[in-house]
C-alpha cells in the first residue's frame, strides 16, 4: 500500500510544487500515513485474535489441566486407602 501511495504521489504534477524537497516531503507523508494505518489495523487484528481465539484456548487448557490434576489426586487417595 505504501508503494502504491508513493507511485501515485510521484506521478502527480511536480510543477505544482515550489521545489523538489516539498514534493518528496509530500510523498514521505503519504507513505507514513499509509504505514501508520496499516500498523493500527494490524494491532487491532491481533487484539481480536487474542480475545476470540487465544483466550478461549487458554481457558480450555486450564480446565483440562485442572481435570487431569484432580484425576491424579483421586487415584493417589485410592491407593493410600487400600
HUSULQUI-V14785 format. One line per field, one symbol per residue. psi: psi as a letter, one per 30 degrees, with the letter a starting at -180 (. if undefined). burial: I if it has 16 or more other ideal C-beta (glycine too) atoms within 10 Angstrom, else O. A space follows every 50 residues. Layout:
psi=???
burial=???
This chain:
psi=eeeeeeeeeegljfffkelfeeefeeeeeeeeeeeeeeeeeeeeeeeeee efeeeeeeeeeeeeeeeeeeeeeeeeeeeff.
burial=OOOOIOOOIOOOOOOOOOOOOOIOOOIOOIIOOIOOOOOOOOOOOOOOOO OOOOOOOOOOOOOOOOOOOOOOOOOOOOOOOO
